Amino acid sequence: MTHDDLTNSLTADSPHPVDVVARQVKEISTLPQVALKVIEVARDPDAGAADLKAVVEGDPALSARVLRIVNSASCGVRSTVTNLHQAISYLGFSQVRNLAMTASVSEIFKKDEQVGSYCRSALWRHLVSVGICARMVASRCRIPDFEDAFLAGLLHDIGINLEDQRVHARFSDMIGSLGEGLSLSASEREWLGFDHCLLGERIAEAWGFPPTVRDAIRFHHSSQLCEGEDADIVCCVEIANVICTLKGITSVGRCLVGPPLDASQALGLQKEDFVILATDLDHEIELNENLFEL
């Protein structure tokens, strides 16, 4: 089915247009298989470093990139890491998982495309930046699994890329209509019948993303609706999304977010915390420039 066929399917006669797109994405997987394997290993409670190493080693380009990132300034290794076993031993399972996911997911952004204020490469910069910032927020709030905040932030807006690829014509019209009045989600619902949060969550579940990531995708604009043990991570992603957007690192080239009042209250963050996070983010992004490579 072509983009035009999908677009024609999204009419007023279609009660659940998100199902049309979600079905097509599931049939034609947009995410590289190695990324799906990394996710599968990461969510298996019985999997260990050797299992992750085996997956990453199966992709020479991915292995090389992970090692390049491990040896960059952001990781602060004292001597050169020459193999994945050393990398996992030094950095730990979660951080190498995140590096592997970052390298794998970047593949779907390599074909850059611009539509009005939006372009895929800028969305990628937004995703990585939110991942970095969410990890900073989680660390500042002493949330133990702060590496999970990075992965949740990295993938929170994956639904925008899927809209761009699968319903490109309507997505382009929607981007062209963006103004100051409506949020991105409201504009998406008006033009597409669903938003990137709903579509992203549907596909994240089909691809086997961890529950924390699925919740961040679904609720990163409304963390107060997220219940359960993942709520703190979702709050971190919502706050990071706002900080990055206000600093001009946006998902669609426009500032369409409001203050994250509920998330801030839930985590106990004050105005001075936001100032520190926003200031420190520049240095963290500079340290992690290798993560942005496409």
Kinemage of the C-alpha trace (Angstrom):
@kinemage 1
@onewidth
@group {chain A} dominant
@subgroup {mainchain}
@vectorlist {calphas} color= white
{ca met a 1} P 0.000 0.000 0.000
{ca thr a 2} L 1.380 3.398 -0.990
{ca his a 3} L 1.361 6.624 0.976
{ca asp a 4} L -1.576 7.791 -1.177
{ca asp a 5} L -3.515 4.619 -0.404
{ca leu a 6} L -2.919 5.144 3.296
{ca thr a 7} L -3.938 8.768 3.019
{ca asn a 8} L -7.133 7.844 1.231
{ca ser a 9} L -7.896 5.360 3.991
{ca leu a 10} L -7.819 8.149 6.579
{ca thr a 11} L -11.278 9.533 5.886
{ca ala a 12} L -14.197 10.408 8.043
{ca asp a 13} L -15.562 6.920 7.322
{ca ser a 14} L -12.613 5.331 9.130
{ca pro a 15} L -13.488 5.147 12.839
{ca his a 16} L -9.970 4.338 13.999
{ca pro a 17} L -7.446 5.795 11.517
{ca val a 18} L -4.520 5.012 13.822
{ca asp a 19} L -5.231 1.299 13.277
{ca val a 20} L -4.740 1.711 9.524
{ca val a 21} L -1.303 3.259 9.951
{ca ala a 22} L -0.241 1.019 12.830
{ca arg a 23} L -1.077 -2.095 10.814
{ca gln a 24} L 1.032 -0.899 7.886
{ca val a 25} L 3.994 0.023 10.077
{ca lys a 26} L 3.873 -3.399 11.741
{ca glu a 27} L 3.784 -5.101 8.331
{ca ile a 28} L 6.656 -3.004 6.978
{ca ser a 29} L 8.917 -2.576 10.001
{ca thr a 30} L 10.600 0.840 9.987
{ca leu a 31} L 13.061 -0.052 12.738
{ca pro a 32} L 16.245 -1.993 11.878
{ca gln a 33} L 16.174 -5.623 12.967
{ca val a 34} L 19.289 -5.200 15.096
{ca ala a 35} L 17.473 -2.534 17.142
{ca leu a 36} L 14.569 -4.897 17.716
{ca lys a 37} L 17.034 -7.589 18.841
{ca val a 38} L 18.695 -5.172 21.255
{ca ile a 39} L 15.276 -4.364 22.724
{ca glu a 40} L 14.467 -8.061 23.003
{ca val a 41} L 17.662 -8.747 24.917
{ca ala a 42} L 17.240 -5.672 27.113
{ca arg a 43} L 13.740 -6.648 28.246
{ca asp a 44} L 14.684 -10.281 28.979
{ca pro a 45} L 15.353 -10.561 32.739
{ca asp a 46} L 17.538 -13.618 32.118
{ca ala a 47} L 19.717 -11.936 29.487
{ca gly a 48} L 23.203 -10.757 30.359
{ca ala a 49} L 26.158 -8.906 28.937
{ca ala a 50} L 27.132 -11.850 26.732
{ca asp a 51} L 23.704 -11.831 25.056
{ca leu a 52} L 23.938 -8.122 24.299
{ca lys a 53} L 27.491 -8.526 23.034
{ca ala a 54} L 26.358 -11.268 20.633
{ca val a 55} L 23.649 -9.035 19.136
{ca val a 56} L 25.891 -6.006 18.671
{ca glu a 57} L 28.745 -8.100 17.261
{ca gly a 58} L 26.402 -9.336 14.548
{ca asp a 59} L 26.466 -5.855 12.995
{ca pro a 60} L 30.061 -4.711 12.301
{ca ala a 61} L 29.037 -1.119 11.603
{ca leu a 62} L 27.081 -0.984 14.859
{ca ser a 63} L 29.986 -2.519 16.777
{ca ala a 64} L 32.384 0.063 15.372
{ca arg a 65} L 30.073 2.925 16.244
{ca val a 66} L 29.474 1.716 19.792
{ca leu a 67} L 33.220 1.435 20.346
{ca arg a 68} L 33.765 4.889 18.874
{ca ile a 69} L 31.187 6.341 21.265
{ca val a 70} L 32.613 4.433 24.234
{ca asn a 71} L 36.003 5.956 23.534
{ca ser a 72} L 34.637 9.492 23.164
{ca ala a 73} L 34.983 12.210 25.781
{ca ser a 74} L 31.481 11.618 27.151
{ca cys a 75} L 32.380 8.206 28.597
{ca gly a 76} L 35.678 9.293 30.143
{ca val a 77} L 37.542 6.000 29.697
{ca arg a 78} L 41.170 6.146 30.844
{ca ser a 79} L 42.528 3.815 28.192
{ca thr a 80} L 41.236 2.841 24.781
{ca val a 81} L 38.450 0.249 24.782
{ca thr a 82} L 39.090 -2.168 21.918
{ca asn a 83} L 36.230 -4.675 22.112
{ca leu a 84} L 32.607 -4.964 23.160
{ca his a 85} L 33.362 -7.161 26.147
{ca gln a 86} L 35.501 -4.380 27.612
{ca ala a 87} L 32.843 -1.804 26.758
{ca ile a 88} L 30.107 -3.708 28.558
{ca ser a 89} L 32.356 -4.413 31.531
{ca tyr a 90} L 33.332 -0.768 31.822
{ca leu a 91} L 30.022 0.955 31.079
{ca gly a 92} L 27.506 -1.643 32.173
{ca phe a 93} L 24.644 -3.352 30.401
{ca ser a 94} L 22.201 -0.422 30.414
{ca gln a 95} L 24.559 2.173 28.973
{ca val a 96} L 25.828 -0.090 26.189
{ca arg a 97} L 22.208 -0.992 25.432
{ca asn a 98} L 21.449 2.717 25.061
{ca leu a 99} L 24.460 3.281 22.814
{ca ala a 100} L 23.448 0.352 20.632
{ca met a 101} L 19.856 1.579 20.435
{ca thr a 102} L 20.977 5.098 19.549
{ca ala a 103} L 23.193 3.808 16.747
{ca ser a 104} L 20.469 1.489 15.448
{ca val a 105} L 17.538 3.908 15.579
{ca ser a 106} L 19.579 6.604 13.820
{ca glu a 107} L 19.309 4.526 10.640
{ca ile a 108} L 15.691 5.560 10.078
{ca phe a 109} L 16.690 9.232 10.098
{ca lys a 110} L 19.535 9.026 7.570
{ca lys a 111} L 17.301 9.932 4.635
{ca asp a 112} L 16.681 13.528 5.559
{ca glu a 113} L 13.510 15.257 4.448
{ca gln a 114} L 12.240 18.751 5.121
{ca val a 115} L 8.594 19.818 5.265
{ca gly a 116} L 8.125 23.452 6.224
{ca ser a 117} L 9.609 23.945 9.680
{ca tyr a 118} L 10.153 20.193 10.165
{ca cys a 119} L 13.074 18.031 9.078
{ca arg a 120} L 14.052 14.517 10.108
{ca ser a 121} L 17.614 15.387 11.078
{ca ala a 122} L 16.363 18.085 13.451
{ca leu a 123} L 13.888 15.605 14.969
{ca trp a 124} L 16.804 13.231 15.538
{ca arg a 125} L 18.757 15.967 17.314
{ca his a 126} L 15.693 16.624 19.454
{ca leu a 127} L 15.341 12.937 20.375
{ca val a 128} L 18.971 12.500 21.423
{ca ser a 129} L 18.954 15.809 23.297
{ca val a 130} L 15.803 14.868 25.210
{ca gly a 131} L 17.391 11.509 26.049
{ca ile a 132} L 20.476 13.264 27.426
{ca cys a 133} L 18.401 15.804 29.333
{ca ala a 134} L 15.984 13.194 30.736
{ca arg a 135} L 18.978 11.300 32.112
{ca met a 136} L 20.203 14.542 33.716
{ca val a 137} L 16.783 15.166 35.286
{ca ala a 138} L 16.590 11.592 36.602
{ca ser a 139} L 20.090 11.824 38.049
{ca arg a 140} L 19.321 15.176 39.692
{ca cys a 141} L 16.164 13.667 41.224
{ca arg a 142} L 18.152 10.608 42.374
{ca ile a 143} L 16.052 8.193 40.353
{ca pro a 144} L 18.044 4.913 40.408
{ca asp a 145} L 17.442 3.770 36.810
{ca phe a 146} L 18.531 7.024 35.175
{ca glu a 147} L 19.821 5.192 32.081
{ca asp a 148} L 16.211 4.117 31.455
{ca ala a 149} L 15.338 7.812 31.283
{ca phe a 150} L 17.787 8.220 28.397
{ca leu a 151} L 16.196 5.406 26.389
{ca ala a 152} L 12.684 6.714 27.098
{ca gly a 153} L 13.718 10.203 26.001
{ca leu a 154} L 15.459 8.904 22.890
{ca leu a 155} L 12.282 7.180 21.685
{ca his a 156} L 9.547 9.486 23.007
{ca asp a 157} L 8.761 11.141 19.651
{ca ile a 158} L 9.243 8.100 17.412
{ca gly a 159} L 5.589 8.517 16.394
{ca ile a 160} L 6.415 11.747 14.539
{ca asn a 161} L 8.870 9.923 12.298
{ca leu a 162} L 6.279 7.210 11.644
{ca glu a 163} L 3.678 9.809 10.661
{ca asp a 164} L 6.214 11.439 8.353
{ca gln a 165} L 7.010 8.135 6.645
{ca arg a 166} L 3.600 6.470 6.492
{ca val a 167} L 1.099 9.329 5.957
{ca his a 168} L 3.482 11.827 4.439
{ca ala a 169} L 0.962 13.860 2.433
{ca arg a 170} L -1.351 14.574 5.334
{ca phe a 171} L 1.597 15.004 7.678
{ca ser a 172} L 2.983 17.680 5.335
{ca asp a 173} L -0.364 19.478 5.272
{ca met a 174} L -0.509 19.320 9.059
{ca ile a 175} L 2.987 20.762 9.445
{ca gly a 176} L 2.071 23.568 7.049
{ca ser a 177} L -0.958 24.420 9.171
{ca leu a 178} L 0.876 24.705 12.485
{ca gly a 179} L 0.302 27.996 14.234
{ca glu a 180} L 0.507 29.392 17.702
{ca gly a 181} L -2.994 28.346 18.784
{ca leu a 182} L -2.941 24.539 18.810
{ca ser a 183} L -0.507 22.057 20.305
{ca leu a 184} L 1.155 19.550 17.999
{ca ser a 185} L -1.052 16.746 19.324
{ca ala a 186} L -4.220 18.779 18.730
{ca ser a 187} L -3.131 19.564 15.155
{ca glu a 188} L -2.325 15.908 14.509
{ca arg a 189} L -5.729 14.802 15.778
{ca glu a 190} L -7.396 17.375 13.544
{ca trp a 191} L -5.503 16.371 10.384
{ca leu a 192} L -4.739 12.683 10.964
{ca gly a 193} L -7.330 11.527 13.482
{ca phe a 194} L -4.631 10.563 16.008
{ca asp a 195} L -1.430 11.996 17.436
{ca his a 196} L 2.185 10.859 17.565
{ca cys a 197} L 1.770 9.710 21.169
{ca leu a 198} L -0.984 7.232 20.342
{ca leu a 199} L 0.625 5.950 17.139
{ca gly a 200} L 4.025 5.700 18.804
{ca glu a 201} L 2.617 3.709 21.709
{ca arg a 202} L 0.836 1.271 19.383
{ca ile a 203} L 4.007 0.574 17.439
{ca ala a 204} L 6.197 0.499 20.555
{ca glu a 205} L 4.003 -2.271 21.933
{ca ala a 206} L 4.140 -4.192 18.645
{ca trp a 207} L 7.945 -3.879 18.557
{ca gly a 208} L 8.324 -5.001 22.173
{ca phe a 209} L 9.614 -1.746 23.661
{ca pro a 210} L 9.962 -1.853 27.468
{ca pro a 211} L 6.936 -0.604 29.455
{ca thr a 212} L 8.868 2.464 30.627
{ca val a 213} L 9.507 3.532 27.035
{ca arg a 214} L 5.908 2.846 25.986
{ca asp a 215} L 4.614 5.006 28.837
{ca ala a 216} L 7.020 7.821 27.967
{ca ile a 217} L 5.865 7.743 24.344
{ca arg a 218} L 2.191 7.827 25.349
{ca phe a 219} L 2.341 10.342 28.190
{ca his a 220} L 5.299 12.666 27.566
{ca his a 221} L 2.864 15.584 27.159
{ca ser a 222} L 0.618 14.449 30.025
{ca ser a 223} L 2.709 12.688 32.664
{ca gln a 224} L -0.022 13.262 35.265
{ca leu a 225} L -2.062 10.563 33.496
{ca cys a 226} L 0.671 7.941 33.848
{ca glu a 227} L 0.192 5.627 36.782
{ca gly a 228} L 2.537 3.076 38.235
{ca glu a 229} L 6.271 2.666 38.730
{ca asp a 230} L 7.249 4.326 35.449
{ca ala a 231} L 5.656 7.680 36.308
{ca asp a 232} L 8.886 9.312 37.539
{ca ile a 233} L 10.738 8.458 34.313
{ca val a 234} L 7.836 9.809 32.258
{ca cys a 235} L 7.988 13.048 34.257
{ca cys a 236} L 11.720 13.273 33.494
{ca val a 237} L 11.010 12.923 29.767
{ca glu a 238} L 8.239 15.525 29.817
{ca ile a 239} L 10.490 18.016 31.610
{ca ala a 240} L 13.421 17.271 29.286
{ca asn a 241} L 11.176 17.699 26.255
{ca val a 242} L 10.138 21.157 27.441
{ca ile a 243} L 13.696 22.231 28.337
{ca cys a 244} L 15.068 21.151 24.952
{ca thr a 245} L 12.179 22.751 23.065
{ca leu a 246} L 12.559 26.066 24.894
{ca lys a 247} L 16.281 25.989 24.043
{ca gly a 248} L 15.341 25.730 20.360
{ca ile a 249} L 15.964 21.979 19.994
{ca thr a 250} L 12.468 21.208 18.758
{ca ser a 251} L 10.740 18.191 17.243
{ca val a 252} L 8.964 19.989 14.384
{ca gly a 253} L 10.721 23.342 14.244
{ca arg a 254} L 8.208 25.153 16.439
{ca cys a 255} L 7.795 25.703 20.172
{ca leu a 256} L 4.449 24.042 20.895
{ca val a 257} L 4.842 22.997 24.532
{ca gly a 258} L 3.625 24.465 27.786
{ca pro a 259} L 5.225 24.510 31.246
{ca pro a 260} L 5.428 21.007 32.774
{ca leu a 261} L 3.762 22.010 36.043
{ca asp a 262} L 2.479 18.586 37.091
{ca ala a 263} L 5.754 16.832 36.253
{ca ser a 264} L 7.781 19.462 38.110
{ca gln a 265} L 5.597 19.133 41.174
{ca ala a 266} L 5.744 15.330 41.060
{ca leu a 267} L 9.561 15.395 41.062
{ca gly a 268} L 9.894 18.324 43.443
{ca leu a 269} L 11.798 20.507 40.981
{ca gln a 270} L 12.020 24.266 41.518
{ca lys a 271} L 12.790 27.120 39.133
{ca glu a 272} L 16.474 27.034 40.055
{ca asp a 273} L 16.628 23.353 39.095
{ca phe a 274} L 15.402 24.216 35.601
{ca val a 275} L 17.990 26.968 35.264
{ca ile a 276} L 20.788 24.589 36.238
{ca leu a 277} L 19.540 21.801 33.967
{ca ala a 278} L 19.127 24.124 30.993
{ca thr a 279} L 22.602 25.573 31.514
{ca asp a 280} L 24.333 22.226 32.034
{ca leu a 281} L 22.586 20.680 29.019
{ca asp a 282} L 24.814 22.589 26.589
{ca his a 283} L 27.916 20.962 28.071
{ca glu a 284} L 26.338 17.497 28.112
{ca ile a 285} L 25.324 17.811 24.465
{ca glu a 286} L 28.842 18.897 23.561
{ca leu a 287} L 30.286 15.889 25.394
{ca asn a 288} L 27.878 13.539 23.598
{ca glu a 289} L 28.184 14.896 20.051
{ca asn a 290} L 29.038 11.399 18.770
{ca leu a 291} L 25.511 10.264 19.639
{ca phe a 292} L 24.061 12.682 17.086
{ca glu a 293} L 25.913 11.238 14.094
{ca leu a 294} L 23.735 9.974 11.242
